[in-house]
Amino acid sequence: MEGWRVSDTFGDLRLFVRIAAAGSLSEAARRLQSSLPVVSRRLAAMEGRLGVRLIERGPRRFTLTEEGSFLLERAESILLELDTTEAELSARARRPRGHMRICAPLEIGRNRIAPLVAEFTARHPEISIELFLDDAKLDIVEKEIDIGLVLDLPSDGNLVTRTLIRSQRVTVASPAYLESHAPIRKPADLLEHDCARLVRGRRIFDRWLYNEDGQPRELRVSGTLLSNSAEVVHEWAVAGRAVAYKALWDVEDGIRSGRLVRPLEAFECDRINLYAVYASRAHLPQRMRLFLDFIAEKLQPGA
């Protein structure tokens, strides 16, 4: 079968069906806008490959052999199935459908991504989305996640990355907390304050980064409140229990409303981005392309 190709086989099947419908090779050549020698050669090549005669040639018309009749019946069935499949694929391309598994960090996932997922499926009711919210680092491939919304760039070179939000970590406290505690005018002042810290496994995120005298410097903070939930840390800050170090996108509503204040805005320099990552593939399903474009647009500032 050297040199065999699926496209050649389908082409030969279509040719044979057209020849059978025409009733003669000359009429088939006319309908195909080809020449009689070309049609004859292609038919002979098909018979040679199959090892059977498909037609009995007569002076004006031909008749199908038993093998030719068998092939015609099967060819018509195969081509009908192929045409139906192509039509269905084209319809799917015009009207996206299917299922996606998406993961996101807990706080931004609950507050911003979940509403957008609901809006997206309302626009595309034939697409279903399974949304996982977890602050733990997930293996996108192992967990069969279609799109992961993550804070850290993946080390796996087989993953494609798209930046959704460019932002920074900020220091926040409630007006009530700041009124009842010593002023926070520079990063070192935090050493005298109760700083709520995030915990991941055995790691405590107690080193906060600030720009002082043109250089980024880490400050090791302490406090009485620790949690593995970024949302709990946020709530402690709003409630006036502690100072917190948060992604701006998690606290910007509280800052706009006046429930939170940024006492060290002039010193903040810790960049944080939200990325969309997904397994590299030659043909990205339309539902994934649509969601990536939708979420990127909706997460832009002012959207």
Order of alpha helices (4+ residues) and beta strands (2+ residues): alpha-alpha-alpha-beta-beta-alpha-beta-alpha-beta-beta-beta-alpha-beta-beta-beta-beta-beta-alpha-beta-alpha-beta-alpha
